[in-house]
């Protein structure tokens, strides 16, 4: 419902000079024909190629510095001012990242060690290539879920069991790698050399490599504009929908159930059906542990959030829970006595680098598209948000390179897909982060775990990792509380959020994202098909014209109707333009002409009857209802562009109204619209097709021209 706002006592924006004659006052604007400049395309192309291909020391230096931003900001690093905040934030994020890396590894279908590898390499590489000082690049739950779905599908296709064995196969990975690189192995002997864990990380690394290639390619070809199609409401709905799938995939760990992971469309419903079918097999020890961890984690997380302005650093409750649960499991022998599922052996050090599995690329290439787009969209949006908040600039194109290399390079070191994560970025910012050095400190904390501490997590129950993952979904699931406010602000954005969320949760993440994008674009098309198209009224003592339905105390000029169409005029909405115009003005030229023809036939018939009868001929006057206006002014200020159909529509409107004695004037056309009208030969007859700089000029011209034709206000002369 349009707001009604009184427009009184508005000062005039311009006054007409006294003594000007009427002809000068009502003169329409001169149409300016676009300047035609002759350009030597060959010379221009040669010049551009020379400039691009030229190699000078300065150009090489700029290229290197833009490709490696660390070379620009690191020499200017203010040690005394920045180092304390960077060290504190780096240590705290590293402490939080260790348990999350282990937990999210299960989500990606990988062994815990690979999550630590991923977080370590991502922090180091972003330090070299990134331009944002604050974002934390590492494991992100939604991407882990998407990678895990691909991993489970390919592992099942290869003939492995969906669930890994209790004992980790990592100890055999080194032997498998040596055997694969030294022996000619056929496809049938592959299962003997690479177990389920080895093959899973191979699939994950291959998906990560392809996603990184896509991201670097998008940066190279500067096609990052595709991220504009991922609106905030769409991304929010996608993350919330994926959070339901994450929660569902982790529920079995909380109950200690050994059920296969469902994939494909409707996996969320299938998983819950399997959970309830096997609910009688719940491991009581895992259930009690999960309940106790929830009792500790949730309140402490709430306290961290509530007192974040007072706390210098959040309480690392996840690490405390992991350490306490590991000690309780080890000394209580929960695996041996109660059959609890544990993380298993986590080796120290690094595995030798290994290239992606090239023959897997055709199978995972399409899956990597959605992963790449989500990864760079979240990274770029977060980097720009925090850069704006802290008053510096980031290069969106370089951010795409950075996140691409954070996937390509680690994929050779048994890692899976990474991106920026909001929760860890907020922690990093709130604990005093100043530069990318904080990421190096985080990597050193993870390195310490990789080299010394990792084996100590052998007895850590998987249900604890599941609880950590679920508790970290609180932010996404809380978006339901914002729905009333979102609905009040924009009903369309709320519907987009709901559709994307439901599709991502009930169907699958990839299909949900596709449905969200398509539905969002459909909403844009519908909005341009059914735009606002009000009649305008005059603001007294000004030259302004505003919507009659939105404002009070507006005046209308006798015999003149002003119409505004608030959308581009093109082939999709041309019929909407005409139907809305006829409805608002109350005059459809086709109906008026048809009524006149019908009345003329009736008059002719009466004349024929009278001439054949005994009575004298009686002159029958054709009486038709007079039109309420003589001039239609179309305000084109909101029409961004015209296509061929739009030009033909305007020509048709002008012609049809002209045939019933109504003049059509155009006002406030931008340069693009004027150029389109010129190319479409709209201005063949300048005395009939007039164009004005403002609506006020067009109305004054119409009044003056009508008065010169012998009509005046109050005299119904059309």
C-alpha positions in Angstrom: 0.0 0.0 0.0 1.5 3.3 -1.1 2.5 5.6 1.7 0.6 8.9 1.7 2.9 11.8 2.3 1.8 15.4 2.1 3.8 17.6 -0.3 3.1 21.1 0.8 5.3 24.3 0.8 7.8 22.9 -1.7 10.0 25.6 -3.2 10.0 26.0 -7.0 13.1 24.5 -8.6 13.1 26.9 -11.5 11.1 29.9 -12.5 10.2 31.0 -16.1 11.5 34.4 -17.0 9.0 37.1 -17.4 8.4 38.6 -20.9 9.0 35.4 -22.8 6.6 34.7 -25.6 4.5 31.6 -25.7 6.3 30.1 -28.6 9.6 30.1 -26.7 8.0 28.8 -23.5 6.4 25.8 -25.1 9.3 24.8 -27.5 10.1 21.1 -27.2 13.7 20.0 -26.8 15.8 19.5 -29.9 16.6 15.8 -30.5 20.4 15.3 -30.6 21.5 12.8 -33.1 24.3 10.5 -31.7 27.7 11.6 -33.0 29.2 9.2 -35.5 32.9 8.9 -35.1 35.1 7.0 -37.5 37.5 4.7 -35.7 40.3 2.9 -37.3 39.7 -0.5 -35.8 42.9 -2.0 -37.2 45.0 0.7 -35.7 43.1 0.5 -32.4 43.5 -3.3 -32.3 47.3 -3.1 -33.1 47.8 -0.5 -30.4 45.9 -2.6 -27.8 47.9 -5.8 -28.7 51.2 -3.9 -28.4 50.2 -2.5 -25.0 49.2 -5.9 -23.8 52.2 -7.8 -25.1 54.8 -5.2 -24.2 57.2 -6.3 -21.5 58.9 -3.6 -19.4 60.5 -3.9 -16.0 57.8 -1.8 -14.4 55.1 -3.9 -16.0 56.7 -7.1 -14.8 57.0 -5.7 -11.3 53.3 -4.6 -11.2 52.3 -8.0 -12.5 54.2 -9.8 -9.8 53.1 -7.5 -7.0 49.4 -7.8 -8.1 49.7 -11.6 -8.3 51.4 -11.8 -4.9 49.9 -9.1 -2.7 52.0 -10.2 0.2 55.0 -8.5 -1.4 53.2 -5.1 -1.2 51.9 -5.1 2.4 54.5 -7.2 4.2 57.4 -4.7 3.8 55.1 -2.0 5.3 54.1 -4.2 8.3 54.1 -2.2 11.5 55.5 -4.7 13.9 54.9 -3.0 17.2 51.4 -1.9 16.3 50.1 -5.1 14.6 52.0 -8.1 16.0 50.2 -8.6 19.3 46.7 -8.5 17.8 47.8 -10.9 14.9 49.3 -13.4 17.3 46.4 -13.4 19.7 43.8 -13.8 16.9 45.9 -16.4 15.1 46.3 -18.5 18.2 42.6 -18.3 19.2 41.4 -19.2 15.7 43.9 -22.0 15.5 42.6 -23.5 18.8 39.0 -23.3 17.6 40.0 -24.7 14.1 41.6 -27.9 15.4 38.4 -29.6 16.7 36.3 -28.1 13.8 38.8 -29.5 11.3 38.6 -32.9 12.8 34.7 -32.7 13.0 34.1 -31.4 9.5 36.4 -34.2 8.1 33.6 -36.6 8.9 31.1 -34.4 7.0 33.3 -34.5 3.9 33.6 -38.3 4.2 37.3 -38.1 5.2 39.7 -39.2 8.0 40.3 -36.5 10.7 43.9 -35.9 9.6 42.8 -34.5 6.2 40.8 -31.8 7.8 43.9 -30.6 9.6 45.9 -30.7 6.4 43.2 -28.6 4.7 43.1 -25.9 7.3 47.0 -25.7 7.4 47.5 -25.3 3.7 44.6 -22.9 3.2 45.9 -20.5 5.9 49.4 -20.4 4.4 48.3 -20.0 0.8 45.7 -17.3 1.5 48.5 -15.4 3.4 50.4 -15.2 0.1 47.6 -14.5 -2.4 44.7 -12.9 -0.4 44.0 -9.2 -0.1 41.6 -9.3 2.9 43.2 -8.7 6.2 40.4 -10.3 8.3 38.7 -13.2 6.7 39.6 -16.7 7.9 39.9 -19.2 5.1 39.6 -22.9 5.9 36.9 -25.6 6.3 33.3 -24.5 5.6 30.5 -26.8 6.6 28.3 -26.4 3.5 31.2 -27.1 1.1 32.3 -30.1 3.2 28.8 -31.5 2.9 28.8 -31.0 -0.9 32.3 -32.7 -1.2 31.1 -35.5 1.1 28.1 -36.2 -1.2 30.4 -36.5 -4.2 32.9 -38.7 -2.3 30.2 -41.1 -1.1 28.8 -41.5 -4.6 32.2 -42.2 -6.2 33.3 -44.5 -3.4 30.2 -46.5 -3.8 30.7 -46.6 -7.6 34.2 -47.9 -7.0 32.9 -50.8 -5.0 34.0 -49.7 -1.5 31.8 -49.7 1.6 30.0 -46.4 2.3 31.3 -46.3 5.8 35.0 -46.6 6.6 36.3 -49.4 8.7 36.8 -48.7 12.4 40.6 -48.8 11.9 42.0 -46.0 9.8 43.7 -46.9 6.5 46.1 -44.0 6.8 48.9 -46.2 7.9 48.7 -48.0 4.5 48.5 -44.8 2.5 52.3 -44.4 2.3 52.7 -47.9 1.1 49.8 -47.5 -1.4 51.4 -44.4 -2.8 54.8 -46.1 -3.3 53.2 -49.1 -4.9 51.1 -47.0 -7.3 54.0 -44.9 -8.4 56.4 -47.9 -8.9 54.2 -50.6 -10.3 52.1 -50.8 -13.4 48.7 -51.5 -11.8 45.5 -52.4 -13.7 42.0 -51.3 -12.6 41.2 -54.7 -11.0 44.1 -54.5 -8.6 43.4 -51.0 -7.5 41.3 -52.0 -4.4 44.3 -54.0 -3.1 46.6 -50.9 -3.2 44.2 -48.2 -2.1 41.7 -48.7 0.6 38.4 -46.8 1.2 40.1 -43.9 3.1 42.8 -43.5 0.4 40.2 -43.5 -2.4 37.9 -41.1 -0.6 40.6 -38.4 -0.2 41.6 -39.0 -3.9 38.0 -38.2 -4.9 37.9 -35.2 -2.6 41.2 -33.9 -3.8 40.1 -34.3 -7.5 36.9 -32.3 -6.8 38.9 -29.7 -5.0 41.4 -29.4 -7.9 38.7 -28.9 -10.5 36.8 -26.4 -8.3 40.0 -24.4 -7.9 40.6 -24.5 -11.7 37.1 -23.1 -12.2 37.7 -20.3 -9.7 41.1 -19.3 -11.2 39.5 -19.4 -14.7 36.7 -17.2 -13.5 39.3 -14.8 -12.1 41.3 -14.8 -15.3 38.3 -14.2 -17.6 36.8 -11.8 -15.0 33.5 -13.5 -14.9 33.0 -13.0 -11.2 29.8 -11.1 -12.2 27.9 -14.4 -11.9 28.0 -13.9 -8.1 25.5 -11.1 -8.5 22.9 -13.8 -9.3 23.5 -15.2 -5.8 21.6 -12.7 -3.7 21.9 -12.5 0.1 18.4 -14.1 0.5 19.4 -16.9 -1.9 22.7 -17.6 -0.2 21.0 -17.5 3.2 18.3 -19.9 2.2 20.9 -22.2 0.6 23.1 -22.3 3.8 20.1 -22.9 6.1 18.8 -25.7 3.9 22.2 -27.3 3.7 22.4 -26.9 7.5 19.4 -29.3 7.8 21.2 -31.8 5.7 24.4 -31.4 7.8 22.4 -31.9 11.0 20.7 -35.0 9.6 24.1 -36.5 8.5 25.5 -36.0 12.0 22.5 -37.3 13.9 23.6 -40.9 13.6 26.9 -40.1 15.3 25.0 -38.6 18.3 23.0 -41.8 18.6 26.0 -44.1 17.9 24.1 -45.7 14.9 25.9 -47.5 12.1 23.7 -46.7 9.1 24.8 -46.0 5.5 24.9 -42.4 4.4 22.1 -41.5 1.9 22.8 -39.6 -1.3 20.8 -38.1 -4.1 17.4 -36.5 -4.1 15.5 -36.8 -0.8 18.5 -38.0 1.1 17.4 -36.0 4.2 14.1 -37.9 4.4 15.7 -41.2 3.6 18.3 -40.7 6.4 15.7 -39.9 9.0 13.7 -43.0 8.0 16.8 -45.1 8.5 17.5 -43.5 11.8 14.0 -44.3 13.1 14.2 -47.8 11.8 17.4 -48.4 13.7 16.6 -46.3 16.8 16.5 -49.4 18.9 20.2 -49.9 18.2 21.2 -46.6 19.8 24.5 -46.7 21.7 23.6 -45.5 25.2 27.2 -44.4 25.9 27.3 -42.2 22.8 23.8 -40.8 23.5 24.8 -39.8 27.1 28.1 -38.3 25.9 26.3 -36.3 23.2 23.8 -35.0 25.7 26.5 -33.9 28.2 28.5 -32.2 25.4 25.4 -30.3 24.3 24.8 -29.2 27.9 28.2 -27.7 28.0 28.7 -26.4 24.5 25.3 -24.6 23.9 25.2 -22.4 27.0 28.9 -21.5 26.7 28.5 -20.6 23.1 25.5 -18.4 24.1 27.6 -16.7 26.8 30.5 -16.1 24.3 28.0 -14.4 22.0 26.2 -12.5 24.7 29.4 -11.1 26.3 31.6 -10.8 23.2 32.0 -7.1 23.7 33.4 -7.7 27.2 35.5 -10.8 26.5 39.0 -10.2 25.1 38.7 -13.7 23.5 35.9 -16.2 23.3 36.1 -19.2 25.7 37.6 -22.1 23.6 35.0 -24.5 24.9 35.2 -26.8 21.8 38.8 -27.6 22.6 38.0 -28.0 26.3 35.2 -30.5 25.4 37.5 -32.4 23.0 40.3 -32.7 25.5 37.9 -33.7 28.4 36.0 -36.2 26.2 39.2 -37.7 24.9 40.5 -38.3 28.4 37.2 -39.7 29.6 37.1 -42.1 26.6 40.7 -43.2 27.0 40.7 -43.9 30.7 37.1 -45.2 30.7 37.8 -47.5 27.8 34.5 -46.6 26.2 35.3 -48.2 22.9 36.3 -51.5 24.5 33.5 -51.6 27.1 30.6 -50.0 25.4 31.4 -50.1 21.7 31.7 -46.4 21.1 32.9 -45.3 17.7 36.2 -43.3 18.0 38.3 -41.2 15.7 41.0 -43.8 15.5 44.7 -43.4 14.7 45.7 -39.9 13.5 49.3 -40.0 12.3 51.8 -37.2 12.6 53.6 -35.5 9.8 52.6 -35.2 6.1 51.9 -37.7 3.4 53.9 -37.3 0.1 52.1 -35.1 -2.5 50.0 -36.9 -5.0 48.3 -35.6 -8.2 44.5 -35.7 -8.6 43.0 -38.8 -10.2 42.7 -37.5 -13.8 40.3 -40.2 -15.0 37.8 -39.1 -12.2 37.6 -35.6 -13.6 34.7 -36.3 -16.1 32.7 -37.8 -13.3 33.1 -34.9 -10.8 33.4 -31.9 -13.2 29.7 -30.9 -12.9 29.7 -31.3 -9.2 32.7 -28.9 -8.9 30.8 -26.1 -10.6 28.4 -25.5 -7.8 31.2 -26.0 -5.2 33.4 -23.4 -7.0 30.6 -20.8 -7.3 29.5 -21.1 -3.7 33.1 -21.0 -2.5 34.1 -17.8 -4.3 30.8 -16.1 -3.7 31.0 -16.5 0.0 34.7 -15.5 0.1 34.3 -12.4 -2.1 31.2 -11.2 -0.2 32.9 -11.7 3.2 36.1 -10.0 2.1 34.3 -7.0 0.7 32.1 -6.7 3.8 34.9 -6.6 6.3 37.1 -4.4 4.0 34.2 -1.8 3.9 33.8 -2.1 7.7 37.5 -1.4 8.4 38.1 1.2 5.6 40.4 -0.6 3.1 39.9 -2.1 -0.3 40.1 -5.6 -1.6 40.5 -6.8 -5.2 37.6 -9.1 -5.9 39.4 -10.6 -8.9 42.5 -11.3 -6.8 40.2 -12.9 -4.2 39.0 -15.3 -6.8 42.7 -16.2 -7.6 43.4 -16.6 -3.9 40.6 -19.0 -3.1 41.3 -20.8 -6.4 44.9 -21.4 -5.4 43.8 -22.4 -1.9 42.1 -25.3 -3.6 44.4 -26.2 -6.5 47.7 -26.4 -4.5 46.4 -28.2 -1.4 44.6 -30.8 -3.7 48.1 -32.2 -4.3 48.6 -32.6 -0.5 45.5 -34.7 0.3 43.2 -31.7 1.1 39.6 -30.9 0.2 37.7 -27.7 -0.7 38.0 -24.5 1.4 36.5 -21.0 1.5 36.0 -18.2 3.9 33.8 -18.9 6.9 31.8 -16.2 8.7 31.9 -17.6 12.2 35.7 -17.9 12.3 36.1 -14.6 10.6 34.0 -12.9 13.3 36.2 -14.5 16.0 39.3 -13.4 14.1 38.1 -9.8 13.8 36.9 -9.6 17.4 40.2 -10.8 18.9 42.4 -8.1 17.4 43.4 -9.3 13.9 45.2 -6.6 11.9 46.7 -8.4 8.9 47.1 -11.7 7.1 50.0 -12.6 9.5 47.2 -13.9 11.8 46.6 -16.7 9.2 50.3 -17.8 9.5 50.0 -18.0 13.3 46.9 -20.1 12.9 48.8 -22.4 10.5 51.6 -22.8 13.1 49.1 -23.8 15.7 47.7 -26.5 13.4 51.2 -27.5 12.4 52.0 -28.1 16.1 49.0 -30.4 16.3 50.0 -32.2 13.1 53.6 -32.9 14.2 53.0 -33.7 17.9 49.5 -33.8 19.3 47.4 -35.5 16.7 47.9 -39.1 17.9 46.5 -38.1 21.3 43.0 -37.8 19.8 42.8 -41.5 19.0 40.1 -42.2 21.7 38.0 -39.1 20.8 34.4 -40.3 20.2 32.8 -39.5 16.9 29.6 -38.4 18.7 31.6 -35.5 20.2 32.6 -34.4 16.7 29.0 -34.6 15.6 27.9 -32.4 18.5 30.5 -29.8 17.6 29.3 -29.7 14.0 25.7 -29.4 15.0 26.3 -26.7 17.6 28.1 -24.6 14.9 24.9 -24.6 12.8 23.1 -22.4 15.3 23.7 -19.3 13.3 22.2 -20.6 10.1 19.2 -22.2 11.8 18.5 -18.9 13.7 17.6 -17.3 10.4 14.1 -18.5 11.0 13.8 -15.8 13.7 14.5 -13.2 11.1 11.7 -14.3 8.8 9.0 -11.8 10.1 11.4 -8.9 9.7 12.5 -10.2 6.2 8.8 -10.5 5.2 8.1 -6.9 6.3 11.1 -5.6 4.3 10.6 -7.7 1.1 8.1 -10.4 0.5 9.9 -11.5 -2.7 13.2 -12.0 -1.0 11.5 -14.0 1.8 9.9 -16.3 -0.8 13.2 -16.8 -2.5 14.8 -17.7 0.8 12.0 -20.2 1.6 12.1 -21.8 -1.8 15.9 -22.2 -1.8 16.0 -23.4 1.7 13.3 -26.1 1.1 14.8 -27.2 -2.2 18.3 -27.5 -0.7 17.0 -29.5 2.3 14.5 -31.7 0.8 16.0 -32.4 -2.6 19.8 -31.9 -2.6 22.3 -29.0 -2.2 23.2 -28.8 -5.9 19.6 -29.0 -7.1 18.5 -26.6 -4.4 21.1 -24.0 -5.5 20.0 -24.4 -9.1 16.3 -24.0 -8.2 17.1 -21.0 -6.1 19.0 -19.2 -8.9 16.3 -20.0 -11.4 13.5 -18.9 -9.1 15.4 -15.7 -8.2 15.8 -14.9 -11.9 12.1 -15.7 -12.5 11.2 -13.2 -9.7 13.2 -10.5 -11.5 11.5 -11.2 -14.8 8.0 -11.2 -13.1 8.9 -7.9 -11.5 9.8 -6.3 -14.8 6.6 -7.8 -16.3 4.4 -6.3 -13.6 6.1 -3.0 -12.6 4.6 0.0 -11.0 2.9 2.3 -13.5 1.2 5.2 -11.8 -0.5 8.3 -13.1 1.3 11.5 -12.0 0.1 14.7 -10.5 1.7 18.2 -10.2 3.3 19.3 -7.0 1.9 22.9 -6.6 4.4 25.7 -7.0 7.1 23.4 -8.3 8.0 21.6 -11.5 7.8 18.2 -9.9 5.4 15.4 -10.8 4.7 12.5 -8.4 2.5 9.5 -8.1 -1.2 10.3 -7.5 -1.6 7.1 -5.5 1.4 7.7 -3.2 1.0 11.4 -2.3 -1.6 13.8 -1.2 -2.4 17.3 -2.4 -1.3 16.8 -6.0 -3.0 18.6 -8.9 -3.8 17.5 -12.4 -3.8 19.7 -15.5 -7.1 19.8 -17.4 -7.0 17.6 -20.5 -3.5 16.2 -19.8 -2.7 12.7 -18.4 0.9 12.0 -17.2 1.9 8.3 -17.1 5.1 6.7 -15.8 6.3 3.1 -16.5 8.9 2.0 -13.9 10.7 -0.7 -15.8 12.6 -1.3 -19.1 10.2 -1.6 -22.0 11.1 -4.7 -24.0 9.5 -7.8 -25.5 8.5 -9.4 -22.3 6.4 -6.6 -20.8 5.2 -4.7 -23.9 1.7 -6.1 -23.5 1.7 -5.2 -19.8 2.7 -1.6 -20.8 -0.2 -1.2 -23.2 -2.8 -2.9 -20.9 -1.7 -0.8 -17.9 -1.7 2.4 -19.9 -5.2 1.7 -21.2 -6.4 0.8 -17.7 -4.9 3.9 -16.0 -6.0 6.4 -18.6 -9.4 4.8 -19.2 -9.0 5.1 -22.9 -8.3 2.2 -25.3 -7.8 3.6 -28.8 -9.0 0.4 -30.4 -12.3 0.5 -28.4 -12.8 4.2 -29.2 -12.4 3.6 -32.9 -14.7 0.6 -32.8 -17.3 2.6 -30.9 -17.1 5.4 -33.5 -17.5 2.9 -36.4 -20.5 1.3 -34.7 -22.1 4.7 -34.1 -21.4 5.7 -37.7 -23.1 2.5 -39.0 -26.1 3.2 -36.8 -26.3 6.8 -38.1 -26.1 5.6 -41.7 -28.9 3.1 -41.1 -31.2 5.7 -39.6 -30.5 8.1 -42.5 -31.5 5.3 -45.0 -34.7 4.6 -43.1 -35.6 8.3 -43.0 -34.9 8.9 -46.7 -37.2 6.0 -47.7 -40.1 7.0 -45.5 -42.8 9.6 -45.7 -41.2 11.8 -43.2 -38.6 14.5 -44.1 -35.0 13.7 -43.8 -33.8 14.5 -40.3 -30.1 15.2 -39.8 -28.9 12.8 -37.3 -25.9 13.9 -35.4 -23.3 11.4 -34.3 -23.1 11.8 -30.6 -20.2 10.2 -28.9 -18.9 10.5 -25.4 -16.1 13.2 -25.4 -12.6 12.1 -24.4 -11.5 13.3 -21.0 -8.0 14.4 -22.2 -6.3 15.6 -25.3 -2.6 14.9 -24.5 -0.8 11.9 -23.0 2.7 12.6 -21.5 4.7 9.4 -20.9 7.4 9.9 -18.3 10.3 7.7 -19.4 12.7 8.4 -16.5 12.5 4.9 -15.2 12.8 3.2 -18.6 16.4 2.1 -18.7 16.4 0.7 -22.2 14.2 -0.2 -25.2 14.5 -3.1 -27.5 12.9 -3.5 -31.0 9.6 -4.5 -29.5 9.6 -1.6 -27.1 10.3 0.9 -29.9 7.4 -0.6 -32.0 5.1 -0.4 -29.0 5.8 3.3 -28.5 5.2 4.0 -32.2 2.0 2.0 -32.1 0.8 3.9 -29.0 1.6 7.2 -30.7 -0.2 6.2 -33.9 -3.3 4.7 -32.2 -3.8 7.7 -29.8 -3.2 10.1 -32.7 -6.0 8.6 -34.7 -8.5 9.4 -32.0 -7.1 13.0 -31.5 -4.8 12.5 -28.5 -1.3 13.7 -28.8 1.5 11.6 -27.2 4.6 13.3 -25.8 7.7 11.7 -24.3 9.7 13.2 -21.4 12.9 12.5 -19.5 14.3 9.9 -21.8 17.9 8.9 -21.0 20.6 8.8 -23.7 20.1 5.1 -24.4 16.4 5.4 -24.9 16.8 8.5 -27.2 19.4 6.7 -29.2 17.1 3.7 -29.6 14.2 5.9 -30.6 16.4 7.6 -33.2 17.6 4.3 -34.7 14.0 3.1 -34.7 12.9 6.2 -36.7 10.4 7.3 -34.1 11.1 10.9 -35.0 10.0 10.9 -38.6 7.4 13.6 -38.0 8.7 16.0 -35.4 5.5 17.9 -35.2 3.6 14.8 -34.0 6.3 13.0 -32.0 7.8 15.3 -29.4 10.5 14.8 -26.8 11.1 16.9 -23.7 13.7 17.2 -21.0 11.1 17.2 -18.2 7.5 16.4 -17.6 6.8 20.0 -16.7 8.1 21.2 -20.1 5.9 18.6 -21.9 2.8 19.7 -19.9 3.4 23.4 -20.6 3.9 22.7 -24.3 0.6 20.7 -24.4 -1.3 23.5 -22.6 0.1 26.2 -24.9 -0.5 24.2 -28.1 -4.0 23.5 -27.0 -4.7 27.1 -26.3 -3.3 28.2 -29.6 -5.8 25.8 -31.3 -8.7 27.7 -29.9 -9.2 25.8 -26.7 -8.7 26.9 -23.1 -9.1 25.5 -19.7 -12.7 24.7 -19.0 -13.6 24.4 -22.7 -13.8 20.8 -23.6 -12.0 20.9 -26.9 -10.0 17.9 -28.1 
